Amino acid sequence: MHELTPYVPGEQPKLNNLVKLNTNENPYGPSPKVLEALRAQTNDELRLYPDPNSDKLRQAIADYYGVAINQVFVGNGSDEVLAHVFQALLKQDAPLLFPDVTYSFYPVYCGLYGISYETIPLTDSFEISVDDYCRPNGGIIFPNPNAPTGRLLALSEIERLLKANPNSVVVIDEAYIDFGGESAIALVDKYPQLLVTHTLSKARSLAGLRVGYAVGHSDLIEALHRIKDSFNSYPLDRFAITGATAAVEDKAYFEETRAKVINTREHLIAELRAIGFEVLPSGANFIFARHPHHEGAELAARLRERSIIIRHFKKPARIAQFLRITIGTEEQCGLLASALREIVAEAA
Ligand SMILES: Cc1ncc(COP(=O)(O)O)c(C=O)c1O
Protein backbone atom coordinates (compact mmCIF):
# COMPACT_ATOMS: atom_id res chain seq x y z
CA MET A 1 0.00 0.00 0.00
CA HIS A 2 2.83 2.42 0.83
CA GLU A 3 4.21 1.95 -2.67
CA LEU A 4 1.01 2.99 -4.46
CA THR A 5 0.96 6.34 -6.24
CA PRO A 6 -2.73 7.24 -6.53
CA TYR A 7 -4.31 9.16 -9.40
CA VAL A 8 -4.88 12.86 -8.74
CA PRO A 9 -8.17 14.07 -10.27
CA GLY A 10 -8.46 17.59 -11.67
CA GLU A 11 -9.36 20.22 -9.13
CA GLN A 12 -13.04 20.77 -8.24
CA PRO A 13 -12.70 24.26 -6.73
CA LYS A 14 -15.11 25.43 -4.06
CA LEU A 15 -15.04 29.02 -5.42
CA ASN A 16 -17.89 30.42 -7.48
CA ASN A 17 -17.59 32.52 -10.61
CA LEU A 18 -14.68 30.61 -12.06
CA VAL A 19 -14.38 29.83 -15.73
CA LYS A 20 -13.81 26.14 -15.15
CA LEU A 21 -12.10 24.56 -18.13
CA ASN A 22 -9.97 21.96 -16.32
CA THR A 23 -11.76 18.59 -16.12
CA ASN A 24 -13.42 18.07 -19.51
CA GLU A 25 -16.95 18.32 -18.22
CA ASN A 26 -19.68 19.37 -20.64
CA PRO A 27 -20.61 23.07 -20.34
CA TYR A 28 -24.25 22.25 -21.08
CA GLY A 29 -26.51 20.58 -18.56
CA PRO A 30 -27.88 17.08 -19.04
CA SER A 31 -30.94 16.50 -21.22
CA PRO A 32 -34.17 17.88 -19.68
CA LYS A 33 -35.52 14.34 -20.07
CA VAL A 34 -32.79 13.10 -17.73
CA LEU A 35 -33.74 15.66 -15.09
CA GLU A 36 -37.39 14.76 -15.44
CA ALA A 37 -36.61 11.04 -15.06
CA LEU A 38 -34.49 11.74 -11.97
CA ARG A 39 -37.28 13.75 -10.38
CA ALA A 40 -39.72 10.92 -11.05
CA GLN A 41 -37.26 8.52 -9.41
CA THR A 42 -37.43 10.45 -6.13
CA ASN A 43 -39.93 8.06 -4.61
CA ASP A 44 -40.44 5.20 -2.15
CA GLU A 45 -38.68 2.74 -4.45
CA LEU A 46 -35.45 4.03 -2.92
CA ARG A 47 -35.99 1.68 0.00
CA LEU A 48 -35.33 -1.20 -2.43
CA TYR A 49 -31.94 -2.21 -3.80
CA PRO A 50 -31.48 -1.38 -7.49
CA ASP A 51 -31.24 -4.02 -10.24
CA PRO A 52 -27.70 -5.42 -9.68
CA ASN A 53 -27.12 -5.78 -13.43
CA SER A 54 -28.80 -2.53 -14.54
CA ASP A 55 -30.62 -4.41 -17.31
CA LYS A 56 -32.77 -1.45 -18.36
CA LEU A 57 -29.69 0.67 -19.00
CA ARG A 58 -27.72 -2.16 -20.60
CA GLN A 59 -30.62 -2.82 -22.97
CA ALA A 60 -30.82 0.88 -23.90
CA ILE A 61 -27.07 0.91 -24.65
CA ALA A 62 -27.36 -2.37 -26.60
CA ASP A 63 -30.22 -0.94 -28.68
CA TYR A 64 -28.30 2.27 -29.31
CA TYR A 65 -25.35 0.40 -30.81
CA GLY A 66 -27.22 -2.56 -32.30
CA VAL A 67 -25.51 -5.18 -30.09
CA ALA A 68 -26.88 -7.75 -27.61
CA ILE A 69 -27.38 -6.99 -23.92
CA ASN A 70 -24.76 -9.61 -22.97
CA GLN A 71 -22.19 -7.54 -24.88
CA VAL A 72 -22.66 -4.58 -22.50
CA PHE A 73 -21.22 -3.98 -19.03
CA VAL A 74 -21.99 -0.89 -16.92
CA GLY A 75 -20.18 0.58 -13.95
CA ASN A 76 -19.84 3.52 -11.59
CA GLY A 77 -18.08 5.80 -14.07
CA SER A 78 -15.74 4.48 -16.73
CA ASP A 79 -12.96 4.66 -14.16
CA GLU A 80 -14.60 1.81 -12.29
CA VAL A 81 -15.22 -0.08 -15.54
CA LEU A 82 -11.53 0.39 -16.42
CA ALA A 83 -10.45 -0.78 -12.96
CA HIS A 84 -12.36 -4.04 -13.52
CA VAL A 85 -10.94 -4.33 -17.04
CA PHE A 86 -7.38 -4.06 -15.74
CA GLN A 87 -8.00 -6.65 -13.05
CA ALA A 88 -10.02 -9.09 -15.18
CA LEU A 89 -8.34 -8.88 -18.56
CA LEU A 90 -4.99 -7.08 -18.60
CA LYS A 91 -2.93 -8.97 -16.04
CA GLN A 92 -0.88 -11.28 -18.26
CA ASP A 93 2.67 -12.64 -18.38
CA ALA A 94 3.81 -10.21 -21.07
CA PRO A 95 3.62 -6.46 -20.35
CA LEU A 96 0.59 -4.36 -21.16
CA LEU A 97 1.31 -1.62 -23.73
CA PHE A 98 0.04 1.97 -23.64
CA PRO A 99 1.36 5.34 -24.87
CA ASP A 100 3.92 7.38 -22.90
CA VAL A 101 1.51 10.32 -22.95
CA THR A 102 -1.97 9.11 -22.08
CA TYR A 103 -4.64 8.90 -19.37
CA SER A 104 -2.65 8.94 -16.15
CA PHE A 105 -4.96 6.47 -14.40
CA TYR A 106 -3.57 3.52 -16.44
CA PRO A 107 -0.24 3.22 -14.57
CA VAL A 108 -2.15 3.65 -11.30
CA TYR A 109 -4.32 0.59 -12.04
CA CYS A 110 -1.17 -1.31 -13.02
CA GLY A 111 0.31 -0.44 -9.63
CA LEU A 112 -2.88 -1.44 -7.82
CA TYR A 113 -3.18 -4.84 -9.52
CA GLY A 114 0.54 -5.61 -9.99
CA ILE A 115 0.38 -5.49 -13.80
CA SER A 116 3.63 -5.05 -15.71
CA TYR A 117 3.52 -2.49 -18.50
CA GLU A 118 5.61 -0.73 -21.12
CA THR A 119 4.94 2.72 -22.44
CA ILE A 120 5.24 3.34 -26.17
CA PRO A 121 6.31 6.87 -27.16
CA LEU A 122 3.88 8.88 -29.25
CA THR A 123 5.39 10.17 -32.49
CA ASP A 124 6.89 13.68 -32.65
CA SER A 125 3.48 14.95 -33.73
CA PHE A 126 1.94 13.27 -30.61
CA GLU A 127 0.21 10.54 -32.60
CA ILE A 128 -0.19 6.85 -31.83
CA SER A 129 1.67 4.80 -34.43
CA VAL A 130 0.01 1.39 -34.76
CA ASP A 131 3.24 -0.18 -36.05
CA ASP A 132 4.79 0.38 -32.61
CA TYR A 133 2.14 -1.90 -31.07
CA CYS A 134 2.69 -4.79 -33.47
CA ARG A 135 4.95 -6.77 -31.14
CA PRO A 136 4.48 -9.35 -28.38
CA ASN A 137 2.40 -7.95 -25.52
CA GLY A 138 -0.01 -8.88 -22.73
CA GLY A 139 -2.70 -6.43 -23.90
CA ILE A 140 -3.04 -2.94 -25.31
CA ILE A 141 -4.99 0.06 -24.03
CA PHE A 142 -5.27 3.67 -25.11
CA PRO A 143 -7.94 6.35 -25.32
CA ASN A 144 -9.23 7.35 -28.74
CA PRO A 145 -9.08 10.32 -29.04
CA ASN A 146 -6.03 10.15 -26.80
CA ALA A 147 -5.97 12.16 -23.60
CA PRO A 148 -4.59 14.71 -22.97
CA THR A 149 -3.50 15.28 -26.59
CA GLY A 150 -6.96 15.05 -28.20
CA ARG A 151 -5.45 13.34 -31.27
CA LEU A 152 -7.72 10.87 -33.00
CA LEU A 153 -6.75 7.55 -34.57
CA ALA A 154 -8.75 6.45 -37.63
CA LEU A 155 -10.94 3.37 -37.28
CA SER A 156 -9.01 1.74 -40.15
CA GLU A 157 -5.83 2.02 -38.03
CA ILE A 158 -7.58 0.40 -35.06
CA GLU A 159 -8.64 -2.43 -37.32
CA ARG A 160 -5.02 -2.83 -38.46
CA LEU A 161 -4.00 -3.00 -34.78
CA LEU A 162 -6.61 -5.71 -34.11
CA LYS A 163 -5.47 -7.76 -37.10
CA ALA A 164 -1.87 -7.60 -35.86
CA ASN A 165 -2.87 -8.59 -32.30
CA PRO A 166 -5.37 -11.45 -32.55
CA ASN A 167 -4.39 -12.91 -29.17
CA SER A 168 -4.28 -9.77 -27.04
CA VAL A 169 -7.14 -7.97 -25.39
CA VAL A 170 -7.24 -4.53 -27.02
CA VAL A 171 -9.10 -1.89 -25.03
CA ILE A 172 -10.10 1.35 -26.73
CA ASP A 173 -11.14 3.95 -24.16
CA GLU A 174 -13.64 6.10 -26.04
CA ALA A 175 -14.35 8.64 -23.31
CA TYR A 176 -14.23 11.42 -25.94
CA ILE A 177 -15.11 9.66 -29.21
CA ASP A 178 -18.48 11.39 -29.61
CA PHE A 179 -16.76 14.73 -30.21
CA GLY A 180 -15.39 13.78 -33.59
CA GLY A 181 -14.55 10.14 -34.15
CA GLU A 182 -16.06 6.89 -35.28
CA SER A 183 -16.64 4.35 -32.53
CA ALA A 184 -14.76 1.05 -32.60
CA ILE A 185 -17.96 -0.57 -31.28
CA ALA A 186 -18.66 -1.13 -34.99
CA LEU A 187 -15.83 -3.72 -34.87
CA VAL A 188 -16.75 -5.73 -31.76
CA ASP A 189 -18.64 -8.47 -33.62
CA LYS A 190 -15.66 -9.03 -35.92
CA TYR A 191 -12.88 -8.96 -33.28
CA PRO A 192 -13.62 -10.95 -30.08
CA GLN A 193 -10.51 -9.52 -28.39
CA LEU A 194 -11.77 -5.92 -28.66
CA LEU A 195 -13.34 -4.11 -25.71
CA VAL A 196 -14.53 -0.51 -26.05
CA THR A 197 -15.19 1.64 -22.98
CA HIS A 198 -17.37 4.76 -22.82
CA THR A 199 -18.51 7.30 -20.29
CA LEU A 200 -21.63 9.40 -19.79
CA SER A 201 -19.47 12.06 -18.12
CA LYS A 202 -18.54 13.96 -21.27
CA ALA A 203 -20.85 13.96 -24.30
CA ARG A 204 -23.89 13.11 -22.13
CA SER A 205 -23.17 15.83 -19.53
CA LEU A 206 -23.46 13.44 -16.58
CA ALA A 207 -20.08 13.50 -14.81
CA GLY A 208 -21.97 13.92 -11.53
CA LEU A 209 -24.06 10.76 -11.98
CA ARG A 210 -21.04 8.43 -12.43
CA VAL A 211 -21.91 6.04 -15.23
CA GLY A 212 -19.60 4.31 -17.70
CA TYR A 213 -19.87 1.20 -19.83
CA ALA A 214 -17.96 -1.32 -21.90
CA VAL A 215 -19.02 -3.09 -25.09
CA GLY A 216 -17.35 -6.23 -26.43
CA HIS A 217 -17.60 -9.98 -26.84
CA SER A 218 -19.91 -11.62 -24.29
CA ASP A 219 -16.97 -13.61 -22.84
CA LEU A 220 -15.11 -10.39 -22.01
CA ILE A 221 -18.29 -8.94 -20.51
CA GLU A 222 -18.83 -12.07 -18.43
CA ALA A 223 -15.32 -11.69 -17.00
CA LEU A 224 -16.16 -8.13 -15.96
CA HIS A 225 -19.35 -9.30 -14.25
CA ARG A 226 -17.33 -11.83 -12.26
CA ILE A 227 -15.08 -9.07 -10.97
CA LYS A 228 -18.02 -6.75 -10.28
CA ASP A 229 -19.91 -9.40 -8.36
CA SER A 230 -16.81 -10.12 -6.30
CA PHE A 231 -16.50 -6.43 -5.43
CA ASN A 232 -19.81 -4.53 -5.38
CA SER A 233 -23.09 -6.03 -6.64
CA TYR A 234 -24.82 -2.64 -6.96
CA PRO A 235 -22.40 -0.19 -8.58
CA LEU A 236 -25.25 1.85 -10.10
CA ASP A 237 -27.99 3.16 -7.85
CA ARG A 238 -31.59 3.74 -8.95
CA PHE A 239 -30.89 7.34 -9.94
CA ALA A 240 -27.89 6.39 -12.05
CA ILE A 241 -29.79 3.65 -13.88
CA THR A 242 -32.81 5.87 -14.55
CA GLY A 243 -30.89 9.01 -15.50
CA ALA A 244 -28.37 7.22 -17.70
CA THR A 245 -31.12 5.35 -19.55
CA ALA A 246 -32.94 8.62 -20.30
CA ALA A 247 -29.64 10.16 -21.49
CA VAL A 248 -28.87 7.30 -23.88
CA GLU A 249 -32.41 7.47 -25.26
CA ASP A 250 -32.37 11.23 -25.92
CA LYS A 251 -30.42 11.25 -29.16
CA ALA A 252 -31.66 14.66 -30.29
CA TYR A 253 -30.30 16.52 -27.24
CA PHE A 254 -27.01 14.65 -27.47
CA GLU A 255 -26.61 15.60 -31.15
CA GLU A 256 -27.45 19.23 -30.44
CA THR A 257 -25.01 19.71 -27.54
CA ARG A 258 -22.12 17.83 -29.06
CA ALA A 259 -22.46 19.89 -32.27
CA LYS A 260 -22.24 23.07 -30.16
CA VAL A 261 -19.09 21.82 -28.41
CA ILE A 262 -17.48 20.84 -31.72
CA ASN A 263 -18.25 24.25 -33.27
CA THR A 264 -16.84 26.10 -30.26
CA ARG A 265 -13.72 23.92 -30.34
CA GLU A 266 -12.98 24.76 -33.97
CA HIS A 267 -13.59 28.44 -33.29
CA LEU A 268 -11.26 28.41 -30.25
CA ILE A 269 -8.53 26.56 -32.13
CA ALA A 270 -8.59 29.25 -34.84
CA GLU A 271 -8.45 32.06 -32.23
CA LEU A 272 -5.52 30.54 -30.35
CA ARG A 273 -3.58 29.84 -33.54
CA ALA A 274 -4.07 33.49 -34.50
CA ILE A 275 -2.19 34.56 -31.34
CA GLY A 276 0.69 32.20 -31.96
CA PHE A 277 -0.32 29.01 -30.17
CA GLU A 278 0.47 25.62 -31.61
CA VAL A 279 -2.77 23.65 -31.15
CA LEU A 280 -2.90 19.92 -31.85
CA PRO A 281 -5.85 18.79 -33.98
CA SER A 282 -8.53 17.60 -31.57
CA GLY A 283 -11.32 15.04 -31.81
CA ALA A 284 -12.28 15.63 -28.17
CA ASN A 285 -14.04 18.21 -25.97
CA PHE A 286 -10.68 19.72 -25.06
CA ILE A 287 -7.65 21.04 -26.88
CA PHE A 288 -3.94 20.73 -26.18
CA ALA A 289 -1.96 23.87 -26.95
CA ARG A 290 1.45 25.46 -26.35
CA HIS A 291 2.96 28.81 -27.14
CA PRO A 292 6.51 28.88 -28.48
CA HIS A 293 7.48 31.85 -26.27
CA HIS A 294 5.58 31.18 -23.05
CA GLU A 295 6.02 28.63 -20.30
CA GLY A 296 2.99 26.38 -19.84
CA ALA A 297 3.07 26.65 -16.02
CA GLU A 298 3.31 30.43 -16.20
CA LEU A 299 0.36 30.71 -18.59
CA ALA A 300 -1.73 28.46 -16.33
CA ALA A 301 -0.85 30.64 -13.31
CA ARG A 302 -1.68 33.87 -15.16
CA LEU A 303 -5.04 32.48 -16.24
CA ARG A 304 -5.79 31.43 -12.69
CA GLU A 305 -5.20 35.01 -11.49
CA ARG A 306 -8.05 35.88 -13.87
CA SER A 307 -10.27 33.12 -12.41
CA ILE A 308 -9.88 30.88 -15.43
CA ILE A 309 -8.70 27.36 -14.65
CA ILE A 310 -7.34 24.94 -17.19
CA ARG A 311 -5.21 21.80 -16.69
CA HIS A 312 -1.43 21.85 -16.84
CA PHE A 313 0.64 18.65 -16.50
CA LYS A 314 4.22 19.02 -15.29
CA LYS A 315 5.02 15.48 -16.37
CA PRO A 316 6.10 13.90 -18.66
CA ALA A 317 8.59 16.59 -19.70
CA ARG A 318 7.57 16.52 -23.35
CA ILE A 319 4.13 17.91 -22.53
CA ALA A 320 5.17 20.36 -19.79
CA GLN A 321 4.68 23.39 -22.07
CA PHE A 322 1.15 22.43 -23.06
CA LEU A 323 -2.16 23.60 -21.65
CA ARG A 324 -5.14 21.27 -21.76
CA ILE A 325 -8.21 23.39 -22.18
CA THR A 326 -11.74 21.99 -21.88
CA ILE A 327 -14.21 23.36 -24.41
CA GLY A 328 -16.73 25.46 -22.51
CA THR A 329 -19.54 27.61 -23.83
CA GLU A 330 -18.80 30.15 -26.60
CA GLU A 331 -18.75 32.80 -23.89
CA GLN A 332 -16.30 30.96 -21.63
CA CYS A 333 -13.98 30.18 -24.53
CA GLY A 334 -14.22 33.82 -25.64
CA LEU A 335 -13.08 34.91 -22.15
CA LEU A 336 -10.21 32.44 -22.25
CA ALA A 337 -9.06 33.58 -25.71
CA SER A 338 -9.19 37.27 -24.68
CA ALA A 339 -7.23 36.54 -21.50
CA LEU A 340 -4.53 34.65 -23.41
CA ARG A 341 -4.39 37.40 -26.04
CA GLU A 342 -3.75 39.97 -23.30
CA ILE A 343 -1.19 37.82 -21.45
CA VAL A 344 0.75 37.19 -24.66
CA ALA A 345 0.58 40.89 -25.67
CA GLU A 346 1.71 42.10 -22.19
CA ALA A 347 4.80 39.94 -22.36
CA ALA A 348 5.72 41.00 -25.91
C1 LIG B 1 -9.42 8.94 -21.16
C2 LIG B 1 -10.37 8.89 -20.02
N1 LIG B 1 -10.92 7.72 -19.70
C3 LIG B 1 -11.79 7.61 -18.68
C4 LIG B 1 -12.13 8.71 -17.92
C5 LIG B 1 -13.04 8.51 -16.74
O1 LIG B 1 -14.28 9.02 -16.91
P1 LIG B 1 -15.48 8.69 -15.88
O2 LIG B 1 -14.91 7.89 -14.74
O3 LIG B 1 -15.99 10.02 -15.47
O4 LIG B 1 -16.46 7.90 -16.67
C6 LIG B 1 -11.59 9.95 -18.21
C7 LIG B 1 -11.94 11.12 -17.39
O5 LIG B 1 -11.48 12.19 -17.50
C8 LIG B 1 -10.67 10.04 -19.30
O6 LIG B 1 -10.09 11.20 -19.59
The ligand as a Gaussian input file, in Angstrom:
#p B3LYP/6-31G(d) Opt

LIG

0 1
 C       -9.420000       8.942000     -21.162000
 C      -10.370000       8.886000     -20.019000
 N      -10.920000       7.717000     -19.701000
 C      -11.789000       7.614000     -18.678000
 C      -12.132000       8.714000     -17.918000
 C      -13.045000       8.513000     -16.736000
 O      -14.284000       9.025000     -16.906000
 P      -15.475000       8.689000     -15.878000
 O      -14.912000       7.894000     -14.735000
 O      -15.993000      10.015000     -15.468000
 O      -16.464000       7.901000     -16.671000
 C      -11.586000       9.952000     -18.210000
 C      -11.944000      11.123000     -17.389000
 O      -11.478000      12.186000     -17.497000
 C      -10.668000      10.044000     -19.295000
 O      -10.092000      11.200000     -19.588000

